[in-house]
Amino acid sequence: MLVTNRSDLDLKVPDGVTVVPLREGREVPAEDRDAEAVVAWGTPTLLASVAADLPRLRWVQSLAAGTDMFEAAGLPDDVALTSGRGLHDATVSEHAVTLALTLVRRMPQLLAAQRESRWADELRRPRAIQPPERVASLIDARVLVWGFGSIGQHLAGILAALGARVRGVARTAGVRAGFPVVDEDGLDEALTETDVLVMILPSTDATDRALDARRIDQLPDRAIVVNVGRGSTLDEDALVDALEAGRLAGAGLDVSAEEPLPADSRLWTAPNLVYTPHVAGYRAHGGKELIEHNLGALLAGDLGGMRNLVER
């Protein structure tokens, strides 16, 4: 059983199971290609090797919530694939709220004043909770969570506790986890009524640059965009154009189309943009319990008993 060395999972495995540390970002070493199970975050080089070089492979556990990279690698059909769904609900939600509050509470400007040893009197003026020109609080803010799965629903509860009015966007409209949800047909109208857009979309052909220039134009000028999903889902040039033109109040991104972000990317210098290097999750909270359960199901021959089993 090959287990990534990028997380300290401290697994307890039955007798007869050997855990071998796996270094991601490279091919599986020749001496480890008899592995029957792999636990990994997933990189293109590693996953291509996992799919092609492990003839005895029976099960792959993704520590990431999404499995798009794993599925694209071409795993054999008889290999069970389980996702990290649920492992990042709390951590990614926490980071999404951090990015939103950083922009809403004008932390970049306040930190700049602190570095200058300057009392920022211009930011201390009395103002409404929701002035017309910009989002100034999550209280009564109209928040749209685009991608309303496990993470999105967890995040919605936190945002609501902070006083936000939350809606979700999913494939089908209705109510989920107690929150109203619109589908793609209702998205454009929902964007016109949004103060904070939080994107938690997976990377698929259908979501490529889903937030493009046309949809950005649907947002009010006072709105901010937060992306903690996948960088490919956002048209970055269109976003920067909107920020530079004052057509958006701000953006908080934890992901980008190219990672690491190139030094010449426009995202580094865009006004009112906060960028973090894909650190929202990267901790498999509850991963030990999930992996041990799924390993037990595999050894018992009960693939149907695996948690987060992906239908392919």
N, C-alpha and C positions, 0 to 999 in steps of 0.2 A: 504494500500500500504506500504510494508516494504522496506525501503531504507537504504542501508549501512551507517554506521557512519564513514566509512573510507574516505569519501570525503564530503566536504562542498559544496553541490549543490544548496542550497537556492532555492528549487523548489517552483514555484507558481502553485497551483493546483486548479481546480474548486471546488465550493461548493459540498459537498457530498463525497469528497475524503479525507480520513484521512491518513496522512503520519506518520508512526511509525518507529523510529530508529531501525536498525537491527545490531546486533553484529555478525560479521562473525567469523568463526572458531568454531561454536557450533550449536546445533540444534535450530530450530525455537521454541521459548517458546510456551507453550500450549495456553496461552491467545492470541497469535497472529496468530493462525493457521486457522483463517477465512479469511486471506489475499487473495486478488484476483490478486495482482501484487507484484513482487519482483524486486528490483534493487540492484545488488551486483557485487563485483569483482569475487567472487566464491572461495570457499574452499570445499574440499571433504565432510567434515562433514555437513556443511550448505546445500550443494546442494543435498545430499542424503535426508536430512530432507525436503527440498523444494519439491523434487519429490514425497516423500511418505506421507507427513503429511499435505498438504494443499489441501483439497478436492475442494475448490472453486477457485483454481488458474487458471488464464486466460492468464497471460503474465509474462515473465521473461526478464528483460533487463540486459545483460552482460555489465559491464563497460570495461572489457577487450576486446581487438581487436579479440582475438580468443574465440571460444565457445566450444572447445573440452571437457573441464571439464563439462560444462553444458549438453552437449549432452550425455556424458558418464554417467551422473547421472540418466538417465532414465526418463526424463520429459514425462508426458503423451502427446500423439500425438496431442491432441486438445489444448495444451498450446502454444501460440505464443512465439517464442524466437527471440530476436533481439540482434545484436552484438554491440560492441563498435567500429566498424570499422570507422576509420577516427579520432577518439578521440586522438590517440597517434601518428599520423603522425609526428607532429613537435617535440614532446618531445623525442620519441624514436630515431628519426633521429639525433637530437641534441646530444644525448648520444652516439650513434654509431660513430658520427664524433669525439666526445671527446675521446673515447677509441682509435680510429684510430690515431688521432693526438698525443695522449699521447705516443704511441709507436713509431710512425714515427719520432716525434721530440725529442725522448729519454728523456721524462720528468722524468721517474723513476730514471735514472742516474743523471740528473741535480738536482733533489730534494735530492738525497742521498748526493751529493756534498754540497748542501746548508746546510744540517743538520750537516755536518762535518766542516762547515765554510771554505770550500775549493774551490778555483777558479779552475773550471774544464777545465784546458787548453787543455786536451786531446780531448775535444769535440768541440774545437774552430778552428780546422784546416780547411783550404779551401777544399771543396769537390764539386763534381758534384751534380746536382739536383737529379739524379738517379744513384748513384754509383752501380756497378755490385753486390757488396756483400750484400747490404741491401736496403730496401725501406727507403729513406731519406726525402721524400716529397710526398704530394698528387698531386703535379703538375706533369702531365704526368704519374701518376701511373695508372696501369691497375687494375681497381676495378671491381669485380664481386659480384653482389648482388643476393644472392640465396634466393628466396622468393620475387617475384616482384609484390606484391599486392599494397595496398594503401600506406603503410609505405615505402616499397621499392622504389616506384616511386617518392615519395616525397624526400626521401634520395638521390636518383640519381640526382635530380636537384641541391641539395646542393653540392654534390661531384663534379659535372660538373662545378659548379661556382668556385670551388676551383682549377680547372684545371685538374681534373682526367678524365680518359677515362673509361666510365662506360658501362657495359653490365649487363643484368639481366638474371636470370634463372627462368623459369616458366614451366608449364605443356605443353604449346605449344610455338613453336618458332615464331619469327616475330619481330614486332616493337611495343613497348608500351610506351606511353608518350614521344615518340621521341627517345627512346633508343633501340638498338638492343637486342634481347632476344633469348637465346638458350634454348632448351628443355633438358630433361634427356639424350637423345642420344648424345647431343653435350657437355654434362657437363665435361666429363673426359678431352677432348681436351681443353676446356675453362680453366680448373684448371691449366693446364701446362703453360698458358699464363696470370696468375693472380699474381699481387703483393699484393693486399688486398682483402681478401674474407670476405664479410659481410653476415652473416646468419640471416634470419628473417623467419625461417620456423615454422609452427605450429607443435604441438605434435600429431602425428597419427602413426598408425602401419607402414605406408609407409615411414615415416621420422625418425623412431627410429634409432639412430646412423647413420644417413645418411652420415655424415662426419666421416668415419671410417679410419682405418690405410691405406687401399688401396688408398682411395681418398686423404688423407693427403700426401701420397707419390707422388701424381701427382703434388702437388704444388711445385714451386721453393723454394730452401732453403732460399731465401731472403724474402719470403712472410710472411704476418701476417694474423691471423684469428680473426675476431670479431664476437661474437654471442650475438644478442639482441632478439633472438626468443624464443626458448624453450631449456632447458638444455638437454632433452632427445634426441635431434637431433645430438648430438656430442658424439663421443667416447672419453671420458675424459682421460682414460689411454693412448690411442694412441696419443692424443694431447701432454700429458706430456712427453711421451717417445720421441716424435719428438723434443720437446723443449730441453730436456736434452741432446739429441744427436746432437743438433745444426742443425737439419733438418728443423726448422722453425725459423724465426727471432723473432717472438713474437705472443702473443695472448691477446685479450681483451674480457673478458666474463662478462656479466651482469646476466647470468643465469647459473644454474647447475642442474644436474640430481636430486640431493637431496638438498632441501632447507628447513631450513637453512643449509648451507654448514657445514658438520661435521668438527670438529677441526683437525681430522687426515687425511683430504683429501689432496691428493698430489697437488691439485690446489693452496693451500696456499703458497707453497714453490717452485713451478715450476719456472725456470728461465725465465725472460722476459715475465711474465704473469701478467696482471692487472685484478683484480677481483672486481666487485662491486655487492652488494647484491640485485639484481633484483629491481633496482630503475630507470630504463630508462623511464618507463611510470609512472604508479601509480598516474597520475593526469588526470582526465577525462576532458581534454580541449575541451569545447563545449558540455559537457555532459548534462548540464542543458537544452539547447535548444533541444537536441535530445530526452531526456526523456519527456519533456513537449509536444513535437510534437507527440511522440508515444502514450502517455497517451491520448491525444485528439483523435487520431485515434481509440484507443481501446474503448473509451466511445462513439464514433460515430458509432461503429460497423464496422469500415472500416479497417480491418486487412491488406488488400492489400495496404493501404496508409501508413503503418508503414515503417520507414526507417530502413535499415539494417536487414530486415526480413530474417531469416535463413530457408532455405529449408531443411526439415528433412524427 
